[in-house]
Amino acid sequence: MFAKNHALLAILLSLLGGAAIAGPDIDVVYGDDIAHRGELAGELATRWSQSARSSELGGRSIWQAQGELAYGVSDFFNVGIKLPATRSDGRWRGNSAYLEAKYVALHADQGFYWGAEVEAGTVKPQGEERSFALEIFPILGYRAGRYHLTANPSLEFSSEGEDRGWEFSPKLKLAYQLSKGSAVGLEYHVDAGKLTNLAPRAKRTETAYLTFESQFAGQKVSLALGHGTTNKSDRWAIRIGVEFDD
């Protein structure tokens, strides 16, 4: 089963890598999930969203897809590759790629933990110059009984265009474990603008998600229903992800 799943993942990665350009990757909250020493872990994700009427897309629907493959260098550190793609004007476009590294410090099952994920790559939005992108996701987590709180006070750097410089994009998740392998949760994502000149809330994109995670056919499946909370945000969003572990 694992070999077949990763064969499908490899096919998707090759298709995304051979497409033409991309938008942003699919945003998630990073916790303490990590590929341990010698393990290979993959993830497929897709996101549908209806853009804000006030945006350049004028309320149109956008599809995104993403393939990710990670290898555990140690029990606390993994490296990997992420390939996102976006469907617009009837075509899938995917001319971006990220290398990633993740570290999660040794911690107990309950209480506080910390770590970080760093992603670096190149992005070429349609009609724009290729740019270098760097994303830093601090990981701050706390478990208390069935509750799990995770925060990523994230920083994103772009070398070209209107997004040039550092931006602040914090995100937060609170999950409640229903049973072993199943949980419900709430997420909140904010694109707050330039780190040195944060945007007023009316000009930010902010999205709240209701999430559900469970085991299906031996794999972790996650579902999320999102709604924008500002006029600049996507009006609705649906995110689906499947994780394949060694």
BELVEN-V972391 format. One record per residue. N is the residue number from 1. RES is the residue in one small letter. SS is DSSP state (2 for helix, 1 for strand, 0 for the rest). Layout:
BEGIN
N,RES,SS + N,RES,SS
END
This chain:
BEGIN
1,m,0 + 2,f,2 + 3,a,2 + 4,k,2 + 5,n,2 + 6,h,2 + 7,a,2 + 8,l,2 + 9,l,2 + 10,a,2 + 11,i,2 + 12,l,2 + 13,l,2 + 14,s,2 + 15,l,2 + 16,l,2 + 17,g,2 + 18,g,0 + 19,a,0 + 20,a,0 + 21,i,0 + 22,a,0 + 23,g,0 + 24,p,0 + 25,d,0 + 26,i,0 + 27,d,0 + 28,v,0 + 29,v,0 + 30,y,0 + 31,g,0 + 32,d,0 + 33,d,0 + 34,i,0 + 35,a,0 + 36,h,0 + 37,r,0 + 38,g,0 + 39,e,0 + 40,l,1 + 41,a,1 + 42,g,1 + 43,e,1 + 44,l,1 + 45,a,1 + 46,t,1 + 47,r,1 + 48,w,1 + 49,s,1 + 50,q,1 + 51,s,0 + 52,a,0 + 53,r,0 + 54,s,0 + 55,s,0 + 56,e,0 + 57,l,0 + 58,g,0 + 59,g,0 + 60,r,0 + 61,s,1 + 62,i,1 + 63,w,1 + 64,q,1 + 65,a,1 + 66,q,1 + 67,g,1 + 68,e,1 + 69,l,1 + 70,a,1 + 71,y,1 + 72,g,1 + 73,v,0 + 74,s,0 + 75,d,0 + 76,f,0 + 77,f,1 + 78,n,1 + 79,v,1 + 80,g,1 + 81,i,1 + 82,k,1 + 83,l,1 + 84,p,1 + 85,a,1 + 86,t,1 + 87,r,1 + 88,s,1 + 89,d,0 + 90,g,0 + 91,r,1 + 92,w,1 + 93,r,1 + 94,g,0 + 95,n,0 + 96,s,1 + 97,a,1 + 98,y,1 + 99,l,1 + 100,e,1 + 101,a,1 + 102,k,1 + 103,y,1 + 104,v,1 + 105,a,0 + 106,l,0 + 107,h,0 + 108,a,0 + 109,d,0 + 110,q,0 + 111,g,1 + 112,f,1 + 113,y,1 + 114,w,1 + 115,g,1 + 116,a,1 + 117,e,1 + 118,v,1 + 119,e,1 + 120,a,1 + 121,g,1 + 122,t,1 + 123,v,1 + 124,k,0 + 125,p,0 + 126,q,0 + 127,g,0 + 128,e,0 + 129,e,0 + 130,r,0 + 131,s,1 + 132,f,1 + 133,a,1 + 134,l,1 + 135,e,1 + 136,i,1 + 137,f,1 + 138,p,1 + 139,i,1 + 140,l,1 + 141,g,1 + 142,y,1 + 143,r,1 + 144,a,1 + 145,g,0 + 146,r,0 + 147,y,1 + 148,h,1 + 149,l,1 + 150,t,1 + 151,a,1 + 152,n,1 + 153,p,1 + 154,s,1 + 155,l,1 + 156,e,1 + 157,f,1 + 158,s,1 + 159,s,0 + 160,e,0 + 161,g,0 + 162,e,0 + 163,d,0 + 164,r,0 + 165,g,1 + 166,w,1 + 167,e,1 + 168,f,1 + 169,s,1 + 170,p,1 + 171,k,1 + 172,l,1 + 173,k,1 + 174,l,1 + 175,a,1 + 176,y,1 + 177,q,1 + 178,l,1 + 179,s,1 + 180,k,0 + 181,g,0 + 182,s,1 + 183,a,1 + 184,v,1 + 185,g,1 + 186,l,1 + 187,e,1 + 188,y,1 + 189,h,1 + 190,v,1 + 191,d,1 + 192,a,0 + 193,g,1 + 194,k,1 + 195,l,0 + 196,t,0 + 197,n,1 + 198,l,1 + 199,a,0 + 200,p,0 + 201,r,2 + 202,a,2 + 203,k,2 + 204,r,0 + 205,t,1 + 206,e,1 + 207,t,1 + 208,a,1 + 209,y,1 + 210,l,1 + 211,t,1 + 212,f,1 + 213,e,1 + 214,s,1 + 215,q,1 + 216,f,1 + 217,a,0 + 218,g,0 + 219,q,1 + 220,k,1 + 221,v,1 + 222,s,1 + 223,l,1 + 224,a,1 + 225,l,1 + 226,g,1 + 227,h,1 + 228,g,1 + 229,t,0 + 230,t,0 + 231,n,0 + 232,k,0 + 233,s,0 + 234,d,0 + 235,r,0 + 236,w,1 + 237,a,1 + 238,i,1 + 239,r,1 + 240,i,1 + 241,g,1 + 242,v,1 + 243,e,1 + 244,f,1 + 245,d,1 + 246,d,0
END
